[in-house]
Amino acid sequence: MAERKFMAELSSLLDSMVSVRTVDGRTITGRLMGFRPESMSICLWDARVEGTDTRIPKLFLNGSIIAEIWSMEKPFDLRGLADRIAGVFGYEHVKLAEEQGVIIVLGRVKVTKDGVVGTGPVAEKVRKIYESFIKDMERAGERAER
């Protein structure tokens, strides 16, 4: 269970900006595009090495040299969005697949951090819930910055 949760958390960072500290003390920032669970090796796009002008379009780091990884962006609260949608449609009609970063509503409407895919009245209702959720997250972020 803990390993599965760990992998879900790491998966939630895919396609977001992260910083990596290597065992030799370098800090590298880039967009996390992939990882190998077995070795904890990662792939970063548009990587930048702190303290240099070096920009690397694609960088693969072996897991054995990674000391730590941290998110540069606030993670999207997919579970919170799924709960809000379930409050309207019922939990039995909302399936959350955190590892894939997707919510499926009534088996036909797909929701990700990027938006809603689907047409019809159900999709429109889900889209309104999504837009309200995004606005609430933005307002909460503004309050936290103050």
C-alpha positions in Angstrom: 0.0 0.0 0.0 2.7 2.5 0.9 4.7 1.7 -2.2 1.6 2.2 -4.3 0.9 5.5 -2.7 4.5 6.6 -3.2 4.3 5.8 -6.9 1.0 7.7 -7.2 2.6 10.7 -5.6 5.6 10.5 -7.9 3.3 10.0 -10.9 1.3 13.1 -9.9 4.5 15.1 -10.6 4.7 14.0 -14.2 4.6 17.0 -16.6 5.3 19.4 -13.8 8.4 21.4 -12.9 10.7 19.7 -10.3 14.1 20.3 -8.8 16.5 17.4 -8.2 19.5 17.5 -5.9 22.2 15.0 -6.9 24.4 13.2 -4.5 27.3 15.5 -5.5 25.3 18.5 -4.5 24.2 19.9 -7.9 20.6 21.1 -8.3 18.9 20.6 -11.6 15.4 21.9 -12.4 13.2 20.7 -15.3 9.9 19.3 -16.4 9.5 15.7 -15.2 8.5 13.7 -18.2 9.1 10.1 -17.0 10.6 7.8 -14.5 11.6 4.1 -14.0 10.2 2.8 -10.8 12.8 0.0 -10.6 15.8 2.3 -10.6 14.1 5.7 -9.7 15.8 7.0 -12.9 14.1 10.1 -14.3 13.8 12.1 -17.5 13.7 15.9 -17.4 12.9 18.2 -20.3 14.3 21.7 -20.5 16.6 21.0 -17.6 18.8 23.7 -16.1 21.7 23.2 -13.9 21.7 25.8 -11.0 24.7 28.2 -11.1 25.4 27.7 -14.8 24.0 28.8 -18.1 23.6 25.2 -19.1 20.2 24.3 -20.6 19.6 20.6 -21.6 16.6 19.8 -23.8 16.4 16.2 -22.5 18.2 14.9 -19.5 18.1 11.4 -18.1 19.4 11.0 -14.5 20.2 7.6 -13.1 18.4 7.0 -9.8 21.6 6.2 -8.1 22.8 9.8 -8.3 19.5 11.4 -7.1 19.5 12.5 -3.5 16.1 14.2 -3.5 13.3 15.5 -5.8 10.9 18.2 -5.0 8.0 19.9 -6.8 8.3 23.4 -8.0 4.6 23.7 -8.5 1.7 23.2 -6.1 0.2 19.8 -7.0 -3.3 19.6 -8.5 -5.8 18.2 -6.0 -7.4 15.5 -8.1 -8.9 13.8 -5.1 -10.5 17.0 -4.0 -12.0 17.6 -7.4 -13.3 14.0 -7.5 -14.9 14.5 -4.1 -16.6 17.7 -5.3 -17.9 15.9 -8.5 -19.1 12.9 -6.4 -21.0 15.3 -4.2 -23.2 16.1 -7.2 -23.2 12.7 -9.0 -22.7 10.3 -6.1 -19.5 8.3 -5.3 -20.8 5.3 -7.1 -20.7 7.2 -10.4 -17.2 8.8 -10.0 -14.0 6.7 -10.5 -10.7 8.3 -9.5 -7.6 6.8 -11.0 -4.9 8.9 -9.3 -1.9 7.0 -10.9 -3.2 7.9 -14.3 -4.3 11.4 -13.2 -7.9 11.0 -14.4 -11.5 11.0 -13.0 -14.2 9.2 -15.0 -17.8 10.3 -14.4 -20.7 8.0 -15.3 -18.2 5.9 -17.3 -18.1 8.5 -20.2 -16.8 11.9 -19.1 -13.0 12.1 -18.5 -11.6 14.8 -16.2 -7.9 15.6 -15.8 -6.0 18.6 -14.3 -6.2 20.1 -17.8 -10.0 20.0 -18.2 -13.0 17.9 -19.1 -13.3 15.7 -22.2 -16.9 14.8 -23.3 -20.1 16.3 -24.6 -23.6 16.5 -23.5 -25.4 17.6 -20.4 -23.3 15.5 -18.0 -20.1 16.8 -19.5 -21.4 20.4 -19.2 -22.3 19.9 -15.5 -18.9 18.4 -14.8 -17.2 21.3 -16.7 -19.0 23.8 -14.4 -17.9 21.9 -11.3 -14.3 21.8 -12.7 -14.3 25.6 -13.5 -15.6 26.4 -10.0 -13.0 24.1 -8.4 -10.2 25.9 -10.4 -11.4 29.3 -9.4 -11.6 28.2 -5.7 -8.0 26.8 -6.0 -6.8 30.1 -7.5 -8.5 32.1 -4.7 -7.0 29.9 -2.0 -3.5 30.3 -3.6 -3.9 34.1 -3.6 -4.9 34.0 0.1 -1.9 31.8 0.9 0.5 34.3 -0.8 -0.7 37.2 1.3 
